Amino acid sequence: MSGAAQRAYITGIGLVSSLGEGTETHWERLSNPLTAKPEIDERRFSPYPVHPLAPVAFAQQIPRTTDQRQMERWQRIGAYAAGLALADAGIAGNQELLDRTDLSIAAGNGERDLAFDEQVLATDDHGAALDAGLNQKLMTGLRPTLYLGQLSNLLAANISIVHGATGASRTFKGEETAGVSALENAAQRIENGDADLVLVGGAFNAEREDMLLACELEGSLYRGAPYRSVWERSEHGGGAVLGSIGAFLVIESASHARSRGRNAYARVGAVRSDRTRRRPGEAMAALARIVEAFSIQPDSALPVLSGASGIEPVTREERQVIAQLRASGVRPVVRAFGNVLGHTREAHFLAGVALAAIAIAKGAFYPPFCAASPEEHADVRPDHILVTALGSWRGEGAGLITRAE
């Protein structure tokens, strides 16, 4: 089989976020400067703003209430977005195709028992009494069934149960890098001839007190109002504003898509990842190496969908890579999609890839998502789009999404 036939194409997209659901909704919102604005809730979890999920009728993709009840919210978001992607690719309901649809999922841990966590945090004993008190609480309060309900691979399991996608399944963990690895693995398997059809995706529920607590403990959240873009937060302490999202892609070999008469949004040109210790400058150097490997030609416009989170110093290091590109003769046209979707951890990179594929299929790039540098107005017809992903703690990655031949 020819190399072209083995290339990985995006033939379906399922996207649900604070802006709504579906490719057309996201394109209409984000391609218009008047509506390319974030949806923010600054009050519910004050002082931490979030991008809340738009109203979703989960029953449209998860019809059985018993299935919905046994899923946590992040799993419902993921199963819903997966259904949108399968329907968009013309696979939903076709059991012969679903039986050959592999899954490559980026997922974090499940949601916690908040009432029990509050009891643990409220423990006011000291010294040896503290250890004994905590042990007693943990032995009597933790429920094995709750732990089992939190397993990361349950998202893939629920997608298989609800939508009938029963091919091989792989789950990737590791926050932002999990999404990079999920797509990288799926594309490699298609290019190597090991798969023809892969459902790739992730989901994140930002509207969780336990998640906000975990992020606050690592010092990665932006505090307070007013809301500022990821490029403007450095002077105000930096930090991410989390967003709820489900982002899924159907990745397909060219020959398989052609055999069933499907057009593609775009092609997965390349995906690369790295992992540094995050000493000063290491994230910048890793991202620069990845971009250099993509062999982007000087004297050309390069649309960039940046996964910048607002967390420092890594956001500043990404800006330095953008400046290096400009100095080398490349003209980066930057849009940080976290400005409009929020930072979505495991699903973040995949959401950026989805937006890149939509823009390439539409033949136009997005207007600036904020008024701050490095985002500026430019008319670009994107033949390729760079999507970046620098993890809040570790992990560096990027993908080059190109026009489908």
N, C-alpha and C positions, 0 to 999 in steps of 0.2 A: 504494500500500500504506500502511496506517495506521502512525503512529509506534509504536504498541504492538507491531505485528507485527515491527518492525525492532529492537526492543530485544534486548540480548544476554543470553542465559540460560546458566547452567551446567548441562549435562545429563550430564556424566560427570566422574569424578574418579579419578585414579591417584596413589596416595601410597605411598611406601616409605621408611622412615626407621629410626632406631635403635629405634623402638617397635614395628616390625613393618610389615605391608603391608595396604593396603585401608582403605576408609572405616570399616567397622564396627570393625576392630581399633583404629584411632586414636580413634574415639569412645568405645569401651569403656574404653580406657586413660585418656583425658584427661577424661572426664566423671565419673570416680570419684575422690574426693579421696585414696583409699588407693593408687591406681595412677597418678595424674597426677604421676609422678616421672621424672626423666631417667635414661637409661642412659648411664653415664660410664665411659670407660677412662682412668684416670689414670696408667697405668704404661707402656704401649707406646711413647708418644712423650714421656715425662717430660722436662722439667717441664710439658709442654703437655697438658692433658686434651682428649679428643675424645669426641664422641657417635658411636660406630661403627655402621655399617649392621647391622641385624638380619640373620640368615642368610636368604639369598635363593636360590631355585632358578631361576637365570636361564633355564634351558632351557624353563621353562613359557611364557615369552613370546618367547624367542629360541631356537627349537628347533635350528637348525643350528649345529653346533660351529664350522664355518668362519666364520660370522658373529660368533660370540662371540670367536673368537681374534683377529680383525682389529680388534676394538673395544678401546679402553682402558676401564678400570673405570668412569669417569664416564659414558662412552657406554653401557655395558651397563646402568648404573643408570637412565639416561634412557630407553633403549629399553624397558626392563622397565616403568617407570612409565607410559610412553605406551601400552603394550599394555593395562595395567590400565584406563586412562581410556577407551580405545576400546571395550573390552569392557563397561565400566560404562555407557557411553552406547548400547550396542546397535549399534555400528558395526563392530566387529571381524568380519572375514570377509565383509562386505557390500561387494563391490568397487565396485558402483555408487555407494555413498555414499563409500567411501574415495577414489575418483577425484576427488571434489569436496571432499575435506577438505584445507583449507589448513593450513600449519604456521607457527606464530609461536613461535620458540624463543629462549630466553635461555641463552647459553653462554659459557664462558670459554675459555682456552687449554687445550690438551691436556697430558698428563703428560710429564715430562721424563726424559731418560736420566740416572738418578741416578749411575751409575758414572762417566760422563763429567763430570758436574757436580762430583763429588768430586775428580777429577783437576785440574780448573780451580781449584777452591778451594784445593787443596794446593800450587799453584805457589808456590815459595819464592824465585824469582829477584827481583832488585831493579833499579830504574832501567830503562835501555834493554833490559837482558836480560829484564826482566819483559814488556815489550811484545812482544819477539821470541818469547819462549816462549809467551805466550798466543796470538799469531797462529798459531804453528805448531800448537798444540793445536787451535785452532778450525778450521784448514784441513784437518787430518787426522782430527779426531774427530767433527765434525758430519756427520750423515747426512741428505741431502735427503729420503729416504723417511720418516725420523722426523718431520721438520718437517711433511710432508704429512699424516702421521697425527695431527697435533695441531690441524689446522684446526677452528675453532669450528663451521663449518657442516656438519661431518661428523655431528654428532648428528642433525640433520634428515635428512641423507642416509641414515643407518642406519635411522632410523624408517621412511623411505619404502621402503627395501629389505626390511626385516623385516616390516612391517605393511601395506605396500601403500598408504599414504596418499600420493597423488601429485598433490595440488593445488599451488597456488603456495606457495613457501617463503620465509620471511624469518628471518634470525638476527640477534639483538640482542646487543651486547657492552656492557660497562660495569658489571661487578659487580652490586650490588644494584639499580641503576637499570635494568639490562637486563630484569629481570623485570617491572618497572613498565611499561616501554616495550612489551614483548611483549604484555601484556594490554591496554594502552591502544590499541595499534594494532589488535588483533583486534576489540575492542569497537567501535572507530570504523568499521572496515570493515563490520561487520555492521549497525550503525546507519545507515550510508550506503547500504546495499543492494549493497555490492561483494562480499559473501560471505554464505553461509548457515551455514557449518560450518567452525570453525577449531579445531585442536588447539594448545593453548598450554602451554608448560612449560619446565622447566629441570632440571638435575641437577648435583650437586656431590659430589665425593669428597674428604672431609676427611682421609682416612687416607693422606696423601701427605707424605713428608718435604720434597719440593720446595715444596709449597704452604705448609706450616708455616714453612719458611725464608723464603719471600717475605713472609708476614704478619709474621714476627718482624723482618725487616729494616725494615718500615714501622712497627714498634712497636705492632701492633694485637692481639697475643695476650695472653690472661690466663695467668699462670704459676702453677704450683704447686697444692698441695692445702691445705686441703680445697676442694672445688668450692663456688662461691658463685653466687647468682643474678645476673642482669645488673644488678639494682638495688643490689647490695651490693658490687660490685667496685671502685667508685670509690676507697674508702679503702685498697684493696690494689693500686693501680696501674692499675685498669681493664683492659679488653681483652675480646676475644671468645673463646669456646670454639666451635670449628668442629664442624659436624655433617654427616654424609653423608646425602644425601637425593635422591629423585626426586619431583618434583611436577608433575603434568600435569592440565589441565582441557580438557574439550570445551565450547566456547562455540558457541552455536547461536541463530539468530534464532527468535523465538516462533512465527512462521508455519511455519517448517521443522520445529521440534520438534512442533508440533501436527499437522502433516500425517503424521507417522509415529508419533503416539500416545505421545510421550515426555514424562514429567514432568520438571520441573527442580528441582534443589536450591535454587537462588536466582538472582537477577538481578544482573548487573554494573550497579549504579546509576550509578557515576561513577568514573573513574580520572584522576588528575592528577599531573603531575611538574614538577620545577623543578631548577635547578642553580645553586648559589651558589659563591662563592670560599672559603666557610667562614671568613670573618672572624668574630670573636666575635659571637654572637647571630644570624648570618645563617641558619643552619639552622633555628633556632627560628622566625624570622620567616617563612621559606619554608613550613614545615609549618603554621604558624598561618594563612597566606593560603590554603593548599590546603583546610584544614578549614573555614575560613570560607566558601569557595566552595560547600561541600556544603550550606549552609543548614540546619544541624541546629537543631532547635527547642529553646529553653530549657525548663527545668522537665521535662526528659525524661531517662531513663536512656540512656546511650550505651555499649554494649559496644565495647571497643577491644581488638583483637588487635595488640599493639605489636610491631614488628620490632626493638625496641631490642637492640643488640649487646653492651652493656657497655663499648664503647669510649668514651673521653672526649675532648673535652667534649660530644660530640653526644648521648650518652645523657642527660646532665644537661639539655641544652636540650630534649629531648623531654619530660622530666618537667615542665619549665616550661610547655610548651604544655598539658599535662594540667592543671596548676594553673590556667592561664588559662581553660580550659574550665569547670572547677569554679567559678571566680569569676564566670563569665558566666551561671551558672544551669543549665548542663548537668551531669549526673551521670555522669562517665565511670566505667565498670567495666572496669578494665584487667587484661589478661593478656599477659605477654610470652612469646610462644610459643618464643622462643629459649631460654628456661629449660628446656624439655623436648625440643626438637629440635636445639638448637645453632644457631649462626649459619651459614647455608647460602648466602650470597652471591648468585649469580645466581638461585638457586631460592627465595630466602628469602621474598620478597613473595608469590610464587605459592603457597608452602606455607601462608602466612597466609590467603590467599584461599580455599584449599581447606578449611582448618579453619573459616573463617567460613561457607562454604556448607553444610558438614556441620551446624554448630550451628543455623543457620537452619532447615534441613530437619528437624532433630530437635525444634525448638521449645524449646531450652534452651541456656544458655550454660555455659561451663566453670567449674569451681571455680578458686580461685587456684592458679597454678603455682609459687608460692613464698610464704613467710610474710612477706616484706618489703613495705613500702609502695612503690608505690601500689596493690599488689594487696590486695584485701579481699573478704570474703564478701558476696555479693549475689545474690538470686534474680531472674533476668531472663529474660523470654521475648523473644528478639531478633527484631525486625522488620527491623533493619538493624545492621550491624557495620562499624566503621571499622577498616581495616587500614593500618598505617603502615610506611614503609620509608625510613629515613635511612641513606644509604650510609656506609661506614666512612671514606671519604675525601671523596667528592663525591656529589651527587645526593640529592634529596629527593622523596618521593612518597607517595601514599596512595590508597586506594580505599574506596568505600562499597558494600558488598554488601548487597542488600535482599531481602526476601521475594518469591518469585515469585507474580505475580498468578494 
